[in-house]
Amino acid sequence: MEPNDTTPTPNRVPLDKCGLARALALIGDRWTLLILREAFYGVRRFEEMRADIGAPRTVLSERLASLVESGLMEREPYQERGQRTRFEYRLTAQGADLLPALVALMQWGDRHLGDGEPPLDLRHAECGASVRAALVCEHGHILSHPRELRR
């Protein structure tokens, strides 16, 4: 096959059909991933997110609007006494489904780009054990290398 040939092979998926390419088109920039991180931490308000991640107002506003439009987050009005109505941003079920992917990215970054102990130790709320991201087949086998996958 020629290097520029776009004919799909049995082991390749065209970008317009690829789940990873579609996901990256939606959430594949730094600010969006950091907004999602904040939402998983329980941060819901615009100013708190802005203070935590340092995004410019316009960037944060645009990314939040995109996450709401795509169905990953929803806006809920709130009003503090004597103030105008503002909005909180909460993950939808679709947005919450991204937790394993974000945990995997965080743990990869801690392991390969960190300079010591990870700053965050995720624990199972029920038993207290450390949580780690893993690929697990339907029979419970943990996969640790790409060679263990078949397409």
MDTraj code that builds the backbone (N, CA, C; nanometers):
import mdtraj as md
import numpy as np

residues = "MET GLU PRO ASN ASP THR THR PRO THR PRO ASN ARG VAL PRO LEU ASP LYS CYS GLY LEU ALA ARG ALA LEU ALA LEU ILE GLY ASP ARG TRP THR LEU LEU ILE LEU ARG GLU ALA PHE TYR GLY VAL ARG ARG PHE GLU GLU MET ARG ALA ASP ILE GLY ALA PRO ARG THR VAL LEU SER GLU ARG LEU ALA SER LEU VAL GLU SER GLY LEU MET GLU ARG GLU PRO TYR GLN GLU ARG GLY GLN ARG THR ARG PHE GLU TYR ARG LEU THR ALA GLN GLY ALA ASP LEU LEU PRO ALA LEU VAL ALA LEU MET GLN TRP GLY ASP ARG HIS LEU GLY ASP GLY GLU PRO PRO LEU ASP LEU ARG HIS ALA GLU CYS GLY ALA SER VAL ARG ALA ALA LEU VAL CYS GLU HIS GLY HIS ILE LEU SER HIS PRO ARG GLU LEU ARG ARG".split()
xyz = np.array([
    [0.0842, -0.1174, 0.0000],
    [0.0000, 0.0000, 0.0000],
    [0.0886, 0.1234, 0.0000],
    [0.0542, 0.2232, -0.0778],
    [0.1295, 0.3473, -0.0844],
    [0.1103, 0.4260, 0.0458],
    [0.2111, 0.4997, 0.0916],
    [0.2011, 0.5739, 0.2172],
    [0.0826, 0.6697, 0.2237],
    [0.0410, 0.7289, 0.1133],
    [-0.0691, 0.8253, 0.1147],
    [-0.2027, 0.7630, 0.0758],
    [-0.2071, 0.6328, 0.0603],
    [-0.3308, 0.5638, 0.0238],
    [-0.4274, 0.5714, 0.1419],
    [-0.5514, 0.6104, 0.1183],
    [-0.6491, 0.6241, 0.2263],
    [-0.7419, 0.5044, 0.2368],
    [-0.7144, 0.3994, 0.1615],
    [-0.7969, 0.2799, 0.1687],
    [-0.7748, 0.2125, 0.3039],
    [-0.8828, 0.1894, 0.3807],
    [-0.8642, 0.1267, 0.5116],
    [-0.8180, -0.0180, 0.4982],
    [-0.7287, -0.0578, 0.5869],
    [-0.6861, -0.1971, 0.5944],
    [-0.7639, -0.2618, 0.7071],
    [-0.7609, -0.3944, 0.7178],
    [-0.8368, -0.4603, 0.8247],
    [-0.8019, -0.4111, 0.9644],
    [-0.6815, -0.3607, 0.9857],
    [-0.6397, -0.3165, 1.1187],
    [-0.6490, -0.1662, 1.1390],
    [-0.7008, -0.0945, 1.0408],
    [-0.7112, 0.0503, 1.0530],
    [-0.8570, 0.0933, 1.0470],
    [-0.8857, 0.1993, 1.1211],
    [-1.0206, 0.2539, 1.1242],
    [-1.0134, 0.3952, 1.0669],
    [-1.0965, 0.4282, 0.9681],
    [-1.0956, 0.5650, 0.9143],
    [-1.1264, 0.6655, 1.0258],
    [-1.0639, 0.7816, 1.0196],
    [-1.0807, 0.8809, 1.1253],
    [-1.2263, 0.9190, 1.1483],
    [-1.3069, 0.9242, 1.0431],
    [-1.4468, 0.9623, 1.0616],
    [-1.5284, 0.8544, 1.1318],
    [-1.4723, 0.7354, 1.1479],
    [-1.5397, 0.6257, 1.2190],
    [-1.4733, 0.5951, 1.3534],
    [-1.3611, 0.6594, 1.3808],
    [-1.2795, 0.6291, 1.4982],
    [-1.3322, 0.6981, 1.6235],
    [-1.3635, 0.6206, 1.7253],
    [-1.4113, 0.6764, 1.8514],
    [-1.3100, 0.7688, 1.9169],
    [-1.1809, 0.7348, 1.9078],
    [-1.0780, 0.8204, 1.9671],
    [-1.0725, 0.9548, 1.8949],
    [-1.0756, 0.9540, 1.7628],
    [-1.0726, 1.0794, 1.6869],
    [-1.1949, 1.1651, 1.7193],
    [-1.3100, 1.1040, 1.7316],
    [-1.4321, 1.1780, 1.7654],
    [-1.4222, 1.2383, 1.9054],
    [-1.3717, 1.1587, 1.9995],
    [-1.3576, 1.2080, 2.1371],
    [-1.2592, 1.3241, 2.1432],
    [-1.1469, 1.3111, 2.0727],
    [-1.0469, 1.4182, 2.0744],
    [-1.1011, 1.5462, 2.0121],
    [-1.1848, 1.5335, 1.9108],
    [-1.2458, 1.6521, 1.8502],
    [-1.3316, 1.7270, 1.9523],
    [-1.3877, 1.6549, 2.0462],
    [-1.4755, 1.7150, 2.1465],
    [-1.4007, 1.7594, 2.2717],
    [-1.3110, 1.6769, 2.3223],
    [-1.2477, 1.7059, 2.4516],
    [-1.0955, 1.7103, 2.4451],
    [-1.0381, 1.7157, 2.3266],
    [-0.8944, 1.6982, 2.3120],
    [-0.8073, 1.8202, 2.3288],
    [-0.8503, 1.9200, 2.4025],
    [-0.7596, 2.0314, 2.4288],
    [-0.7402, 2.0450, 2.5799],
    [-0.6326, 2.1100, 2.6146],
    [-0.5913, 2.1215, 2.7549],
    [-0.7016, 2.1791, 2.8440],
    [-0.7618, 2.2896, 2.8025],
    [-0.8605, 2.3568, 2.8875],
    [-0.9824, 2.2687, 2.9119],
    [-1.0291, 2.2017, 2.8088],
    [-1.1471, 2.1168, 2.8253],
    [-1.1196, 2.0038, 2.9225],
    [-1.0038, 1.9403, 2.9102],
    [-0.9688, 1.8319, 3.0024],
    [-0.9547, 1.8836, 3.1453],
    [-0.8998, 2.0022, 3.1620],
    [-0.8871, 2.0584, 3.2968],
    [-1.0229, 2.0981, 3.3546],
    [-1.1135, 2.1452, 3.2713],
    [-1.2502, 2.1737, 3.3180],
    [-1.3160, 2.0451, 3.3655],
    [-1.2997, 1.9381, 3.2885],
    [-1.3563, 1.8092, 3.3290],
    [-1.2935, 1.7617, 3.4594],
    [-1.1623, 1.7803, 3.4736],
    [-1.0948, 1.7456, 3.5995],
    [-1.1602, 1.8185, 3.7158],
    [-1.1814, 1.9491, 3.6999],
    [-1.2441, 2.0278, 3.8053],
    [-1.3837, 1.9747, 3.8387],
    [-1.4597, 1.9410, 3.7355],
    [-1.5944, 1.8880, 3.7580],
    [-1.5882, 1.7578, 3.8362],
    [-1.4907, 1.6717, 3.8058],
    [-1.4762, 1.5477, 3.8823],
    [-1.4354, 1.5758, 4.0265],
    [-1.3640, 1.6851, 4.0502],
    [-1.3268, 1.7241, 4.1864],
    [-1.4437, 1.7872, 4.2612],
    [-1.5529, 1.8139, 4.1898],
    [-1.6704, 1.8725, 4.2535],
    [-1.6808, 2.0232, 4.2390],
    [-1.5925, 2.0843, 4.1617],
    [-1.5986, 2.2287, 4.1375],
    [-1.7074, 2.2533, 4.0342],
    [-1.7981, 2.3440, 4.0651],
    [-1.9132, 2.3660, 3.9774],
    [-1.9268, 2.5089, 3.9280],
    [-1.8612, 2.6009, 3.9936],
    [-1.8827, 2.7412, 3.9607],
    [-1.7685, 2.7986, 3.8766],
    [-1.8071, 2.8853, 3.7850],
    [-1.7171, 2.9452, 3.6869],
    [-1.5927, 3.0049, 3.7532],
    [-1.6112, 3.0924, 3.8503],
    [-1.4982, 3.1619, 3.9119],
    [-1.4057, 3.0667, 3.9854],
    [-1.4608, 2.9623, 4.0464],
    [-1.3757, 2.8631, 4.1135],
    [-1.2921, 2.7866, 4.0115],
    [-1.3547, 2.7493, 3.8993],
    [-1.2799, 2.6809, 3.7933],
    [-1.1697, 2.7712, 3.7403],
    [-1.2039, 2.8946, 3.7151],
    [-1.1066, 2.9898, 3.6605],
    [-0.9890, 3.0077, 3.7554],
    [-1.0176, 3.0173, 3.8840],
    [-0.9105, 3.0332, 3.9825],
    [-0.8215, 2.9086, 3.9875],
    [-0.8816, 2.7919, 3.9755],
    [-0.8058, 2.6664, 3.9867],
    [-0.7196, 2.6383, 3.8640],
    [-0.7733, 2.6630, 3.7447],
    [-0.6992, 2.6229, 3.6239],
    [-0.6341, 2.7388, 3.5505],
    [-0.6721, 2.8622, 3.5834],
    [-0.6090, 2.9779, 3.5221],
    [-0.6474, 3.0058, 3.3780],
    [-0.7582, 2.9525, 3.3347],
    [-0.8022, 2.9760, 3.1966],
    [-0.8530, 3.1185, 3.1813],
    [-0.8237, 3.1815, 3.0684],
    [-0.8841, 3.3127, 3.0417],
    [-1.0368, 3.3008, 3.0401],
    [-1.1047, 3.4073, 3.0814],
    [-1.2519, 3.4051, 3.0898],
    [-1.3175, 3.3594, 2.9602],
    [-1.2739, 3.4146, 2.8477],
    [-1.3382, 3.3797, 2.7209],
    [-1.3167, 3.2327, 2.6864],
    [-1.1981, 3.1811, 2.7140],
    [-1.1690, 3.0401, 2.6854],
    [-1.2555, 2.9512, 2.7738],
    [-1.2614, 2.9815, 2.9021],
    [-1.3423, 2.9016, 2.9937],
    [-1.4891, 2.9062, 2.9546],
    [-1.5374, 3.0235, 2.9209],
    [-1.6768, 3.0387, 2.8800],
    [-1.7070, 2.9575, 2.7541],
    [-1.6183, 2.9655, 2.6547],
    [-1.6381, 2.8900, 2.5300],
    [-1.6344, 2.7397, 2.5546],
    [-1.5392, 2.6923, 2.6347],
    [-1.5273, 2.5478, 2.6593],
    [-1.6470, 2.4964, 2.7383],
    [-1.6925, 2.5720, 2.8373],
    [-1.8105, 2.5301, 2.9130],
    [-1.9334, 2.5243, 2.8226],
    [-1.9497, 2.6231, 2.7357],
    [-2.0632, 2.6224, 2.6428],
    [-2.0572, 2.4997, 2.5524],
    [-1.9386, 2.4656, 2.5064],
    [-1.9228, 2.3479, 2.4207],
    [-1.9548, 2.2193, 2.4960],
    [-1.9102, 2.2098, 2.6209],
    [-1.9390, 2.0903, 2.7010],
    [-2.0886, 2.0774, 2.7295],
    [-2.1554, 2.1889, 2.7502],
    [-2.3009, 2.1867, 2.7707],
    [-2.3707, 2.1471, 2.6406],
    [-2.3301, 2.2086, 2.5305],
    [-2.3916, 2.1793, 2.4007],
    [-2.3737, 2.0324, 2.3620],
    [-2.2606, 1.9746, 2.3958],
    [-2.2329, 1.8355, 2.3599],
    [-2.2969, 1.7351, 2.4546],
    [-2.3549, 1.7831, 2.5643],
    [-2.4226, 1.6935, 2.6572],
    [-2.3337, 1.6345, 2.7653],
    [-2.2105, 1.6838, 2.7790],
    [-2.1208, 1.6324, 2.8832],
    [-2.1428, 1.7032, 3.0169],
    [-2.1933, 1.8262, 3.0093],
    [-2.2235, 1.9022, 3.1307],
    [-2.3588, 1.9688, 3.1129],
    [-2.4163, 2.0080, 3.2259],
    [-2.5404, 2.0834, 3.2214],
    [-2.5275, 2.2056, 3.3111],
    [-2.6003, 2.3109, 3.2744],
    [-2.6011, 2.4354, 3.3515],
    [-2.7211, 2.4353, 3.4430],
    [-2.6967, 2.4752, 3.5682],
    [-2.8064, 2.4892, 3.6639],
    [-2.7968, 2.6266, 3.7284],
    [-2.9058, 2.7011, 3.7269],
    [-2.9012, 2.8351, 3.7855],
    [-2.8914, 2.8310, 3.9377],
    [-2.8241, 2.9300, 3.9922],
    [-2.8221, 2.9517, 4.1367],
    [-2.8147, 3.1021, 4.1593],
    [-2.8524, 3.1436, 4.2774],
    [-2.8474, 3.2866, 4.3078],
    [-2.8147, 3.3040, 4.4546],
    [-2.7065, 3.3751, 4.4803],
    [-2.6719, 3.4092, 4.6175],
    [-2.7461, 3.5359, 4.6551],
    [-2.7776, 3.5490, 4.7806],
    [-2.8568, 3.6621, 4.8291],
    [-2.7965, 3.7957, 4.7822],
    [-2.8806, 3.8769, 4.7192],
    [-2.8398, 4.0083, 4.6735],
    [-2.7582, 4.0088, 4.5443],
    [-2.7410, 3.8932, 4.4831],
    [-2.6614, 3.8827, 4.3605],
    [-2.7516, 3.8433, 4.2440],
    [-2.6978, 3.8580, 4.1228],
    [-2.7725, 3.8167, 4.0042],
    [-2.7660, 3.6643, 3.9916],
    [-2.8536, 3.6104, 3.9106],
    [-2.8541, 3.4666, 3.8860],
    [-2.7291, 3.4285, 3.8082],
    [-2.6651, 3.3228, 3.8520],
    [-2.5476, 3.2681, 3.7848],
    [-2.5744, 3.1199, 3.7602],
    [-2.4738, 3.0512, 3.7035],
    [-2.4919, 2.9098, 3.6714],
    [-2.3808, 2.8244, 3.7294],
    [-2.4199, 2.7051, 3.7716],
    [-2.3252, 2.6006, 3.8078],
    [-2.3192, 2.5035, 3.6917],
    [-2.2089, 2.4351, 3.6805],
    [-2.1885, 2.3379, 3.5738],
    [-2.1670, 2.2009, 3.6374],
    [-2.2519, 2.1072, 3.5989],
    [-2.2462, 1.9724, 3.6552],
    [-2.2308, 1.8696, 3.5441],
    [-2.1569, 1.7644, 3.5744],
    [-2.1411, 1.6558, 3.4782],
    [-2.2732, 1.5841, 3.4574],
    [-2.3004, 1.5472, 3.3346],
    [-2.4124, 1.4584, 3.3047],
    [-2.3602, 1.3149, 3.3165],
    [-2.4469, 1.2176, 3.2982],
    [-2.4033, 1.0774, 3.2993],
    [-2.3002, 1.0540, 3.1888],
    [-2.3219, 1.1169, 3.0735],
    [-2.2277, 1.1045, 2.9620],
    [-2.0911, 1.1609, 3.0012],
    [-2.0901, 1.2741, 3.0681],
    [-1.9643, 1.3332, 3.1137],
    [-1.8968, 1.2480, 3.2196],
    [-1.9759, 1.1941, 3.3116],
    [-1.9199, 1.1091, 3.4182],
    [-1.8545, 0.9837, 3.3617],
    [-1.9016, 0.9390, 3.2453],
    [-1.8410, 0.8212, 3.1814],
    [-1.6958, 0.8441, 3.1408],
    [-1.6512, 0.9688, 3.1403],
    [-1.5118, 0.9996, 3.1063],
    [-1.4155, 0.9775, 3.2230],
    [-1.4673, 0.9488, 3.3426],
    [-1.3806, 0.9330, 3.4597],
    [-1.2664, 0.8342, 3.4371],
    [-1.2907, 0.7136, 3.3868],
    [-1.1779, 0.6214, 3.3680],
    [-1.0697, 0.6764, 3.2752],
    [-1.1096, 0.7459, 3.1709],
    [-1.0115, 0.8017, 3.0775],
    [-0.9282, 0.9108, 3.1438],
    [-0.9923, 0.9980, 3.2207],
    [-0.9182, 1.1046, 3.2870],
    [-0.8277, 1.0500, 3.3967],
    [-0.8737, 0.9511, 3.4700],
    [-0.7887, 0.8891, 3.5726],
    [-0.6683, 0.8228, 3.5066],
    [-0.6908, 0.7553, 3.3942],
    [-0.5793, 0.6908, 3.3232],
    [-0.4771, 0.7941, 3.2776],
    [-0.5225, 0.9064, 3.2211],
    [-0.4302, 1.0118, 3.1782],
    [-0.3549, 1.0709, 3.2970],
    [-0.4244, 1.0963, 3.4066],
    [-0.3615, 1.1524, 3.5256],
    [-0.2546, 1.0573, 3.5792],
    [-0.2881, 0.9294, 3.5899],
    [-0.1930, 0.8333, 3.6443],
    [-0.0750, 0.8122, 3.5502],
    [-0.0981, 0.8166, 3.4202],
    [0.0118, 0.8077, 3.3246],
    [0.1054, 0.9284, 3.3435],
    [0.0472, 1.0479, 3.3547],
    [0.1268, 1.1691, 3.3756],
    [0.2059, 1.1634, 3.5052],
    [0.1427, 1.1143, 3.6120],
    [0.2130, 1.1010, 3.7401],
    [0.3300, 1.0038, 3.7279],
    [0.3077, 0.8928, 3.6595],
    [0.4100, 0.7880, 3.6479],
    [0.5252, 0.8280, 3.5561],
    [0.4946, 0.8916, 3.4432],
    [0.5977, 0.9169, 3.3429],
    [0.6469, 1.0617, 3.3369],
    [0.5725, 1.1551, 3.3913],
    [0.6107, 1.2951, 3.3831],
    [0.6282, 1.3601, 3.5197],
    [0.5939, 1.2876, 3.6250],
    [0.6017, 1.3421, 3.7602],
    [0.7438, 1.3417, 3.8137],
    [0.7604, 1.4093, 3.9249],
    [0.8928, 1.4180, 3.9876],
    [0.8881, 1.3715, 4.1332],
    [0.8248, 1.2607, 4.1550],
    [0.8147, 1.2076, 4.2905],
    [0.6797, 1.1435, 4.3112],
    [0.6335, 1.1495, 4.4335],
    [0.5034, 1.0916, 4.4674],
    [0.3915, 1.1671, 4.3958],
    [0.2912, 1.0942, 4.3472],
    [0.1763, 1.1620, 4.2851],
    [0.1103, 1.2563, 4.3858],
    [0.0633, 1.3725, 4.3406],
    [0.0014, 1.4681, 4.4319],
    [-0.1373, 1.4260, 4.4802],
    [-0.1962, 1.3289, 4.4130],
    [-0.3306, 1.2862, 4.4484],
    [-0.3347, 1.1336, 4.4538],
    [-0.3803, 1.0810, 4.5650],
    [-0.3927, 0.9365, 4.5826],
    [-0.5423, 0.9025, 4.5850],
    [-0.5919, 0.8529, 4.4728],
    [-0.7341, 0.8186, 4.4640],
    [-0.7611, 0.6922, 4.5435],
    [-0.8688, 0.6943, 4.6222],
    [-0.9058, 0.5818, 4.7071],
    [-1.0513, 0.5441, 4.6846],
    [-1.0803, 0.4145, 4.6948],
    [-1.2176, 0.3663, 4.6873],
    [-1.2890, 0.4101, 4.8147],
    [-1.3998, 0.4831, 4.7997],
    [-1.4718, 0.5372, 4.9148],
    [-1.5195, 0.4283, 5.0102],
    [-1.5545, 0.3133, 4.9566],
    [-1.6111, 0.2073, 5.0408],
    [-1.5063, 0.1338, 5.1237],
    [-1.3936, 0.0941, 5.0609],
    [-1.2962, 0.0122, 5.1341],
    [-1.1650, 0.0835, 5.1632],
    [-1.1415, 0.1972, 5.0986],
    [-1.0201, 0.2727, 5.1243],
    [-0.8987, 0.2327, 5.0426],
    [-0.9114, 0.1321, 4.9578],
    [-0.7972, 0.0870, 4.8775],
    [-0.7663, 0.1881, 4.7666],
    [-0.6386, 0.1941, 4.7264],
    [-0.5981, 0.2800, 4.6152],
    [-0.6676, 0.2363, 4.4865],
    [-0.6981, 0.3321, 4.4033],
    [-0.7640, 0.3062, 4.2751],
    [-0.6615, 0.3281, 4.1643],
    [-0.6632, 0.2411, 4.0651],
    [-0.5785, 0.2598, 3.9484],
    [-0.6598, 0.2259, 3.8242],
    [-0.6274, 0.2951, 3.7174],
    [-0.6945, 0.2692, 3.5906],
    [-0.6339, 0.1444, 3.5283],
    [-0.7181, 0.0623, 3.4684],
    [-0.6703, -0.0609, 3.4056],
    [-0.7666, -0.1035, 3.2964],
    [-0.7132, -0.1763, 3.1981],
    [-0.7974, -0.2417, 3.0987],
    [-0.8294, -0.3802, 3.1535],
    [-0.9573, -0.4122, 3.1558],
    [-1.0009, -0.5400, 3.2106],
    [-1.1001, -0.6021, 3.1136],
    [-1.0792, -0.7284, 3.0781],
    [-1.1733, -0.7947, 2.9887],
    [-1.2983, -0.8360, 3.0672],
    [-1.3985, -0.8820, 2.9961],
    [-1.5243, -0.9212, 3.0600],
    [-1.5084, -1.0342, 3.1607],
    [-1.3994, -1.1099, 3.1507],
    [-1.3753, -1.2208, 3.2442],
    [-1.2870, -1.1796, 3.3619],
    [-1.2504, -1.0505, 3.3681],
    [-1.1742, -1.0001, 3.4812],
    [-1.0231, -1.0025, 3.4644],
    [-0.9734, -1.0415, 3.3461],
    [-0.8288, -1.0415, 3.3235],
    [-0.7798, -0.8989, 3.3011],
    [-0.6725, -0.8608, 3.3697],
    [-0.6138, -0.7282, 3.3542],
    [-0.5105, -0.7331, 3.2429],
    [-0.5254, -0.6434, 3.1467],
    [-0.4335, -0.6358, 3.0332],
    [-0.3290, -0.5289, 3.0629],
    [-0.2017, -0.5611, 3.0375],
    [-0.0967, -0.4659, 3.0694],
    [-0.0121, -0.4266, 2.9484],
    [-0.0383, -0.4841, 2.8324],
    [0.0428, -0.4540, 2.7164],
    [-0.0434, -0.4586, 2.5903],
    [-0.0154, -0.3719, 2.4931],
    [-0.0933, -0.3720, 2.3680],
    [-0.0972, -0.5075, 2.2976],
    [0.0057, -0.5884, 2.3145],
    [0.0066, -0.7209, 2.2498],
    [-0.1052, -0.8113, 2.3018],
    [-0.1611, -0.7773, 2.4146],
    [-0.2686, -0.8583, 2.4721],
    [-0.4059, -0.8254, 2.4125],
    [-0.4098, -0.7263, 2.3246],
    [-0.5347, -0.6897, 2.2580],
    [-0.5404, -0.7506, 2.1195],
    [-0.6601, -0.7831, 2.0778],
    [-0.6820, -0.8312, 1.9418],
    [-0.7958, -0.7483, 1.8822],
    [-0.7797, -0.7134, 1.7537],
    [-0.8843, -0.6349, 1.6860],
    [-0.9604, -0.7220, 1.5917],
])
top = md.Topology()
chain = top.add_chain()
for i, resn in enumerate(residues, 1):
    res = top.add_residue(resn, chain, resSeq=i)
    for name in ("N", "CA", "C"):
        top.add_atom(name, md.element.get_by_symbol(name[0]), res)
traj = md.Trajectory(xyz[None], top)
